[in-house]
Amino acid sequence: MRSWTVTIRAALLGVLFVALSSLILMLRISPADEITKLRVGDVAPRDVLAPKHITYVSDIETEAARARAEAAVAEIYDLPDARIARRQVARARLILDYFDSVRADRYASPDEKRDLIAAVNDLVLTDKNIVGLLSADDQTWAVVKTETLSVLDQAMRAEIRPAQLATSRRRLPTLLGLDVSDQAATIVVAIAEDLIQPNTFVNEQRTAEERQMARNSVQPVPVTYEVNESVLRAGDIVRPEHIEALRALGLQQPETTIWGNLGALGFMAVIGALIGIYMGSFRPRLLKQGRYVWLQFGLLLFFVAIIRLMVPSHTLLPYLVPTAALGMVVATLIDPYLAVMLTASMGLVVGYVAEGSLELAVFAVVSGLVGIFTLGRFERMNRLLWAGVCVATANGLVILVFRLPTGKFDSVGLGQLIATGLANGVLSASLTLIIFFVVSSTLGITTSLQLLDLARPTQPLLRLLLLRAPGTYHHSLVVSNLAEQAAERVGANALLSRVGAYYHDVGKAVRPYFFVENQMRGPNIQDRLDPYTSAQLIINHVKDGLEMARKYRLPQDICAFIVEHQGTSLTKYFYHKAVDHAGDPAQVNAEEFRYPGPKPQSRETAIVMLADSCEAAVRASDPNSVEEIDKIVHRIIMDKVTSGELDECELTMHDLNLIRSTFTQMLKGVYHPRLKYPEEVQDRLLTPAPAVEGGLAAAPGVEAPEAAPAIAASQDETPC
């Protein structure tokens, strides 16, 4: 049921993110000025001067130049088609043969002959031409036929384009022989001019290719405006190029359309779905942590708003968008792998808002990734400085990679871009630091800076623990070292584990004398109390620690170590003691001897639980070999596994094996066997040495004694 609740909450939050981020992208951000309302055809109400130096590629001028280049390419015609000439000559022969038959028809009247000749579809002959054709003598008719075929053959051999057809027909008289009579010439021209047809046509494909090549050869046309240069004069008619200049200068924004809004909604839906699928598939534990989900939600909306404000219609501002800060914050506070995903997503948003700019998209992604990889866990302030330097360097390199190969750049403009990229690194580091402070104070999320501050020995609560419960303080230091090394081995937050271990037992400072590590040798005060009272005193150190943590305003992540380091385990020593007194286990309520919990919810608190138990058990057992230490550590870890104390954290068996080897290696160095000195040597060591040149001299051949081993007991087995 709980998993369904988490899924539904995450889905609703994802829908809300898509809706709000899409709304941000749809908003028009422009000053309320009459210039912003100008449209093509309007009259400029006043002079408009460029507020800054700008060089941009004019789509309008570029398109005009390409149109001129395309128009300059003439239509390309194929070579004359000889098949058309042969077809027309053959048609002429058929027509002339038909005329022969009509002329030779003795039974047809003159009117019928005229009608038969006029019925030829290919020719449009006047009555005068028809009469001349019928009345011509045989010699003249023979000349007509010969010249008609000759003239048609000559005319069709030349290139005749559709537009040149009339010209070709007008040239027919020049092709006649000089000895042709006027009567014959008139008939020849009348017949031939209707048979002439175009024999060469436009090659549409080649023409389109040549014109496209001409368009492609035109480079983008840059337009430059200097500061205070006139863009519009009062009274000018606004043309498209004026609107383009106003938008490039940031004085206008493109009009939004329903399709543009739907595109923004669809794009952000894709981004939201990718993030949701990634978290559900690879980082489901993050969905259960409400604070971190809200932090991610707020950061994404914040950076989408920054991108929408800084990227459109600007030249330098897009290179100042601090997307690297998003990656560094998420990597440090939430998860480095999720930070990579969100950085890539914001890079896509930058490219979308910049109308498909690959350069800006790569710029945003590379700067974010470099920030993530160089900052790491951010356990030192100089790491943030180093991350800022690396981000600035990466920004400059990306700009050079995209600008230099083109060979067309303004050295001054390139210098400004690189300077902006370097400033981006400084801004990203600064914004990361600011977000850390804001997040820690509003959402209660513990930052690395807070942890570093809490780790200082001068912290009031640590000093109180040192003064009132020095044994517990020393125990916490050992546990912190164990937890830090183990956390590094399994990829958990080592700094959080170390600082959490410092404070996990602060509740013992309320009644330090009830815990054996704070007692001197002698009778244990717990021996004078009944098991129930002793158990409650021991268990109450969790509640007392939580109250002290709230009093000293410790972050919630540190409080988790106080309440989870014992989980719901049993105070076995007092439970068995109560069973022994009662004589019957059924008469003893085990819940009265159990810590309130909860069980460890994170890998870090689980590691501190294991380190706390293993350190106490090894200290109490006083092992004589590494093998004994390893057996104790293995027994403690398996006891926590079988009792279910580790069921709600994400430690795997592989992690537990790494933790076991780490604990064994470190505890070997802490609780190694000591050399026991003979009594006479001890007496000599305790005798004050004579002063030698103002100093202390040791006995000849005798080394300084090591500290005597402390007598301690495990919390699971003794009243510590």
Summary of the structure (lengths in Angstrom):
residues: 720
radius of gyration: 47.6
end to end distance: 39.6
largest distance: 166.8
contacts: 2234
relative contact order: 0.06
helix: 67%
strand: 3%
